[in-house]
Amino acid sequence: MARVETSSNRPYHLVIFGASGFTGQFVVEEVARTVSEGPKGNLKWAVAGRSRQKLEKVLEQAAGVLSKPELRSEVDIIVADVEEPDSLAAMCKQAVIIVNCVGPYRFFGEPVVKACVENGAHHIDISGEPQFLEGMQLKYSSQAADKGVYIIGSCGFDSIPADMGVLYTKDRFKGTLTAVESFLTVGSGDDGVCIHDGTWQSAIYGFSDGQKLQSLRRKFNHKPLPTVGSKLKRRGSLFFSNEIQQYTVPFMGSDPSVVKRTQRFLVEEHQANPVQYGAYAGIGGVGNIVKLMFAGMMFWVFVKFSFGRNLLIQHPEFFSFGLFSKAGPTRKQMDESSFQFAFYGEGYTEGQDPSQGKPNGKICTLVQGPECGYVATPIAIVQAALTMLNEPTALPKTGGVYTPGAAFARTTLTERLNKHGIKFSVV
């Protein structure tokens, strides 16, 4: 069982590391909104980062946005830097959970994970970088288990809606669910959608390092997961989806790898039937196809060379047609944006033998919520942290490196998200 109690030596339930970063500032606001949901109605928390002055500004901003002037004086500040291991150790010794918002994680994530494992703090992050997530599993899962430390990655929009959405669909299907396809669509207002360039940088480095990810995965020596029912066929690289009535491409984020890791955990630890998974994202009409093809060709060419990568990093707005920017979205853009995952599942209804014939049952579920990166992500990671604090007996029996689905399958995380605007439903 996870250790979640504070003490005189470990006074904080949560420390938000990277609180002055673009995403971190919104995580601070979300924590401030939900302090009453902490253990015994009182969440003890602090913010951490390299610059005390920037952290003070973030607390000042949150105090104004939320009309909570007490944030200026009641929230403690910890100065810590990924390049100073002693400062990370000191931070981790004071926290039950480190909420790590410092990316790209391939460059800045491991020192924090290492410090957490060595100093007894649990760790959750918002990484959508499979190489980092799987690398931490390979390197630290055994040590974390020995220390009783829980390292739970991808607890933001990447990949809680997808991972928990597949589990929700499986739980609601009356019988044996064998396959799920998800279709992501994003809504926006007149000002459109914008994403901070930190995500853009993670994508650039991720695609340029694809071969290293394959090499990393071979080190696990995993056996293929068994296939129950009909084998799920991969769709094309561009197709018109009848499910969401728009042109669609394979989803390029971390969701497929995270879901597969969860399914492997459930097979190996709980002897569950694995669910096959395919992830897709809607891109709209023909005009968007032209933009995507042009941007995609430039991206694939430039990402292969250091000079090209530098150009992509320096000019995110130009190369992404304005989708990514160094400034990030405005509050208005965030307020007017939303997302929807539609999950289409198939399987064998109760009483049917999954080894005989084709699947005979279908189900459709939805996960709907506010803007992905800076509204839904803070909600998801804060509720994940609160679930750990309030439901330690429902987590896996031992520490280790886990996906959200593996960690939270037996908790009330889905219900908590429902109450905070990330809605799970059956169609």
C-alpha positions in Angstrom: 0.0 0.0 0.0 1.2 3.5 -0.8 2.5 5.6 2.0 0.6 8.9 1.8 0.8 10.5 5.3 2.5 13.8 5.9 4.9 14.2 8.9 7.0 16.9 10.5 9.9 15.9 8.1 7.6 15.4 5.1 5.1 18.3 5.5 3.5 18.4 2.0 1.0 16.1 0.4 2.0 17.6 -3.0 4.9 19.7 -4.4 4.3 21.0 -7.9 7.7 21.0 -9.6 7.9 23.4 -12.5 5.1 25.4 -11.2 6.2 28.5 -13.1 6.2 26.8 -16.5 3.4 27.3 -19.0 1.5 24.2 -17.9 2.6 24.4 -14.3 0.9 27.7 -13.7 -2.5 26.1 -14.5 -1.7 23.1 -12.4 -1.1 25.5 -9.5 -4.6 27.1 -10.1 -6.2 23.6 -10.2 -4.6 22.5 -6.9 -5.7 25.8 -5.3 -9.3 25.0 -6.4 -9.3 21.6 -4.9 -7.5 21.9 -1.5 -10.7 20.8 0.3 -10.5 17.4 -1.5 -7.2 16.5 0.2 -6.9 14.0 3.1 -9.3 15.0 5.9 -10.4 18.0 3.8 -7.0 19.7 3.9 -4.4 19.5 1.2 -0.9 20.6 2.2 1.1 21.7 -0.8 4.0 23.8 -2.0 5.4 25.0 -5.4 8.9 24.4 -6.6 11.2 25.5 -9.4 14.5 27.3 -10.2 13.4 30.9 -9.6 11.8 32.0 -6.4 10.8 35.3 -8.1 8.9 33.4 -10.9 7.2 31.2 -8.4 6.0 34.2 -6.4 4.6 35.7 -9.7 2.7 32.4 -10.3 1.2 32.5 -6.9 0.3 36.2 -7.3 -1.4 35.3 -10.6 -3.4 32.4 -9.2 -4.4 34.6 -6.2 -5.9 37.1 -8.7 -7.5 34.6 -11.0 -9.2 32.7 -8.2 -9.8 35.6 -5.8 -7.7 33.8 -3.1 -5.3 36.4 -1.8 -4.1 33.9 0.9 -2.2 32.0 -1.8 0.5 34.8 -1.7 1.4 34.0 1.9 0.1 30.5 2.7 1.8 28.4 -0.1 5.4 27.6 0.5 8.1 28.0 -2.1 10.9 25.4 -2.7 13.9 26.3 -4.9 15.0 23.2 -6.8 16.8 22.7 -10.1 17.2 19.5 -12.2 20.9 20.3 -12.6 21.4 20.3 -8.8 20.7 16.8 -7.4 21.0 18.0 -3.8 18.2 20.5 -4.4 16.0 17.7 -5.9 16.7 15.4 -3.0 15.8 18.1 -0.5 12.5 18.8 -2.3 11.6 15.1 -2.6 12.2 14.5 1.2 9.5 17.1 1.9 6.8 15.7 -0.3 4.5 12.7 -0.4 3.9 13.2 -4.1 6.0 15.3 -6.6 3.8 16.6 -9.4 6.4 17.0 -12.1 5.6 19.5 -14.8 9.1 20.0 -16.2 9.5 19.0 -19.8 10.7 17.9 -22.3 11.0 14.9 -20.0 13.6 13.2 -22.2 16.0 15.9 -21.0 14.7 16.9 -17.6 12.6 14.0 -16.3 15.0 11.3 -15.1 16.8 13.3 -12.4 13.4 13.9 -10.8 12.3 10.3 -11.0 15.7 9.2 -9.5 15.4 11.7 -6.7 11.9 10.6 -5.9 12.9 6.9 -5.8 15.9 7.5 -3.6 14.1 9.8 -1.2 10.7 8.1 -0.8 8.4 10.5 -2.8 5.8 9.3 -5.2 6.0 10.9 -8.7 3.4 11.7 -11.3 3.9 13.6 -14.5 2.2 14.8 -17.7 4.6 13.3 -20.1 3.4 12.2 -23.6 6.9 10.9 -24.5 6.9 7.1 -24.8 10.7 6.9 -24.8 10.9 8.6 -21.4 7.9 6.7 -20.0 9.1 3.3 -21.0 12.7 4.1 -20.2 11.7 4.9 -16.6 9.8 1.7 -16.4 12.8 -0.3 -17.6 15.3 1.5 -15.3 13.4 2.3 -12.1 10.5 -0.1 -11.7 12.4 -2.6 -9.6 14.0 0.1 -7.4 10.7 1.9 -6.9 9.0 -1.4 -5.9 11.7 -2.0 -3.3 11.2 1.5 -1.9 7.4 1.4 -2.0 7.4 4.4 -4.4 4.8 4.8 -7.1 6.0 6.4 -10.4 2.9 7.1 -12.5 3.5 8.7 -15.9 1.3 10.3 -18.6 -1.3 11.6 -16.1 -2.5 14.5 -18.2 -4.5 14.6 -21.5 -1.7 12.2 -22.5 -3.0 9.7 -21.6 -5.7 9.6 -18.9 -8.7 10.1 -21.1 -7.6 7.3 -23.5 -6.3 4.8 -20.9 -9.1 5.2 -18.5 -11.6 5.5 -21.4 -10.6 2.0 -22.6 -11.0 0.6 -19.1 -14.4 2.4 -18.7 -15.6 0.9 -22.0 -14.4 -2.6 -20.9 -16.2 -2.2 -17.5 -19.5 -1.1 -19.2 -19.5 -3.9 -21.8 -21.6 -6.9 -20.8 -19.4 -9.7 -21.8 -15.8 -9.9 -23.0 -14.5 -6.8 -24.8 -11.8 -7.6 -27.3 -11.1 -4.5 -29.3 -11.5 -0.7 -29.1 -10.9 2.1 -31.5 -10.9 5.7 -30.3 -11.5 8.8 -32.4 -10.4 12.2 -31.0 -12.0 15.4 -32.1 -11.2 18.9 -30.8 -13.6 21.8 -30.8 -12.7 25.5 -30.7 -14.1 29.0 -30.8 -13.5 31.8 -33.3 -9.9 32.2 -32.3 -9.1 28.6 -33.0 -6.8 26.1 -31.2 -3.3 26.8 -30.0 -0.7 24.7 -28.2 2.4 25.8 -26.3 5.6 24.9 -28.1 6.9 22.7 -25.3 4.7 20.0 -26.8 6.0 20.8 -30.2 9.6 20.3 -29.0 8.7 17.0 -27.4 7.3 15.8 -30.7 10.4 16.9 -32.6 12.8 15.0 -30.4 10.4 12.0 -30.2 10.2 11.6 -33.9 13.9 12.1 -34.4 14.7 9.4 -31.9 12.2 6.7 -33.1 14.9 4.1 -33.6 16.1 4.4 -30.0 12.5 3.7 -28.8 12.4 0.5 -30.8 15.8 -0.5 -29.3 14.5 0.3 -25.8 11.4 -1.8 -26.3 13.4 -4.9 -27.3 15.1 -4.8 -23.9 11.9 -5.7 -22.1 11.8 -9.1 -23.9 8.0 -9.0 -23.9 6.0 -11.8 -25.4 3.2 -10.7 -27.8 -0.1 -10.2 -26.0 -2.6 -12.9 -26.8 -5.3 -11.9 -29.3 -8.9 -12.6 -28.2 -11.5 -12.5 -30.9 -10.9 -11.1 -34.4 -7.6 -9.3 -34.9 -8.1 -5.5 -35.0 -7.2 -4.3 -38.5 -5.1 -1.1 -38.8 -6.8 1.7 -40.8 -5.0 3.7 -43.5 -2.8 6.8 -42.9 -5.7 9.0 -44.1 -9.3 8.0 -44.4 -12.9 9.3 -44.0 -14.3 8.1 -40.7 -18.0 7.2 -40.8 -17.8 7.2 -37.0 -17.0 10.9 -36.6 -17.9 12.0 -40.2 -14.6 13.6 -41.0 -11.2 12.8 -42.4 -9.0 11.0 -39.9 -5.4 10.0 -39.3 -3.7 7.7 -36.8 -3.2 9.5 -33.5 0.5 10.2 -33.2 0.7 10.7 -29.4 1.5 8.4 -26.6 -2.0 6.9 -26.1 -1.4 3.6 -28.0 1.8 2.8 -26.2 0.3 3.7 -22.8 -2.9 1.7 -23.4 -0.9 -1.3 -24.5 1.3 -1.2 -21.4 -1.8 -1.1 -19.2 -3.3 -4.1 -21.0 -0.1 -6.0 -20.5 -0.1 -5.2 -16.8 -3.7 -6.4 -16.5 -2.9 -9.6 -18.3 0.2 -10.4 -16.3 -1.0 -9.2 -12.9 -4.7 -10.0 -13.0 -5.0 -12.6 -15.8 -7.5 -10.3 -17.6 -8.3 -10.7 -21.3 -6.3 -8.0 -23.2 -8.2 -5.4 -25.3 -6.7 -4.5 -28.7 -6.5 -0.8 -29.3 -6.3 1.6 -32.3 -6.2 5.4 -31.9 -7.2 8.0 -34.4 -7.7 11.7 -34.6 -10.1 13.7 -36.8 -8.6 16.5 -38.8 -11.8 17.9 -40.5 -12.2 18.7 -44.2 -10.2 18.8 -47.4 -8.6 22.2 -46.5 -7.1 20.7 -43.4 -5.8 17.7 -45.3 -3.8 20.0 -47.6 -2.3 21.9 -44.6 -1.5 18.6 -42.8 0.2 17.1 -45.8 2.3 20.2 -46.4 3.2 20.6 -42.7 3.8 16.8 -42.4 6.2 16.7 -45.3 8.2 19.6 -44.0 8.3 18.1 -40.5 9.5 14.7 -41.7 12.3 16.2 -43.8 13.5 18.7 -41.3 13.3 16.5 -38.2 16.0 14.1 -39.6 18.8 16.7 -39.3 20.0 18.9 -36.4 19.8 22.0 -38.6 16.3 21.2 -39.5 15.3 20.4 -36.0 16.7 23.8 -34.9 14.5 25.5 -37.5 11.4 23.6 -36.4 12.1 24.6 -32.7 12.8 28.3 -33.5 9.7 28.7 -35.8 6.9 26.6 -34.4 4.1 28.9 -35.7 5.4 28.9 -39.3 5.9 25.1 -39.5 2.6 24.2 -37.8 0.4 26.7 -39.5 -0.2 28.5 -36.2 -1.2 25.4 -34.2 1.9 25.7 -31.9 3.3 28.9 -30.6 5.9 30.1 -28.1 3.2 32.2 -26.4 0.7 29.3 -26.1 -3.1 29.8 -26.1 -4.9 32.8 -24.7 -7.4 32.3 -21.8 -10.1 33.0 -24.4 -8.9 30.2 -26.7 -8.7 27.8 -23.7 -12.2 28.7 -22.5 -13.7 28.1 -26.0 -11.9 24.8 -26.7 -13.0 21.3 -25.9 -12.2 17.6 -26.8 -14.1 14.4 -27.3 -12.9 10.8 -27.5 -15.4 8.4 -29.0 -14.6 4.8 -28.2 -16.1 2.1 -30.5 -15.7 -1.4 -28.9 -16.6 -4.9 -30.0 -16.6 -8.2 -28.2 -18.5 -11.3 -27.1 -21.7 -10.8 -25.2 -22.3 -12.8 -21.9 -22.6 -16.5 -22.5 -20.7 -16.4 -25.8 -17.3 -18.2 -26.1 -14.6 -15.7 -27.2 -12.7 -18.6 -28.8 -15.6 -19.4 -31.1 -16.8 -17.3 -34.1 -16.7 -13.5 -34.6 -17.5 -10.9 -31.9 -21.3 -10.4 -31.7 -21.5 -7.3 -29.4 -20.7 -3.6 -29.8 -20.5 -0.6 -27.5 -19.8 3.1 -27.9 -18.6 5.4 -25.0 -17.5 9.0 -24.9 -15.0 10.9 -22.8 -15.6 14.6 -23.2 -13.9 17.6 -21.6 -12.5 21.1 -21.7 -9.4 22.3 -23.6 -6.9 19.5 -23.7 -3.5 20.9 -22.7 -4.1 23.5 -20.0 -7.5 22.8 -18.6 -8.1 19.1 -18.9 -4.4 18.2 -18.2 -4.3 20.1 -14.8 -7.7 18.5 -13.9 -6.4 15.0 -14.7 -3.1 15.2 -12.9 -4.5 16.9 -9.8 -7.3 14.3 -9.6 -4.8 11.5 -10.1 -2.7 12.9 -7.2 -5.8 13.2 -5.0 -6.8 9.7 -5.8 -3.4 8.5 -4.6 -3.7 10.4 -1.4 -7.3 9.4 -0.6 -7.3 5.8 -1.9 -3.9 4.2 -1.3 -5.4 0.8 -0.7 -6.8 0.7 -4.2 -3.5 1.2 -5.9 -1.3 -1.8 -7.0 0.0 -3.7 -4.0 3.6 -2.7 -4.5 5.4 0.4 -5.7 6.8 0.5 -9.2 6.5 2.4 -12.5 2.9 2.4 -13.7 0.6 3.7 -16.4 -2.6 5.5 -15.3 -4.7 2.5 -16.1 -2.5 0.1 -14.2 -2.4 2.4 -11.2 -6.0 3.6 -11.1 -8.0 0.7 -12.5 -9.5 -0.1 -9.1 -9.9 3.5 -7.8 -12.7 6.1 -8.2 -10.6 8.3 -10.6 -13.2 8.1 -13.3 -15.9 9.3 -10.9 -13.6 12.1 -9.6 -13.0 13.3 -13.2 -16.7 13.2 -13.9 -17.2 15.7 -11.1 -14.6 18.0 -12.5 -15.7 18.3 -16.1 -14.1 15.3 -17.8 -17.2 13.2 -18.5 -17.3 9.5 -19.1 -20.6 8.1 -20.6 -22.1 5.3 -22.6 -23.9 6.3 -25.8 
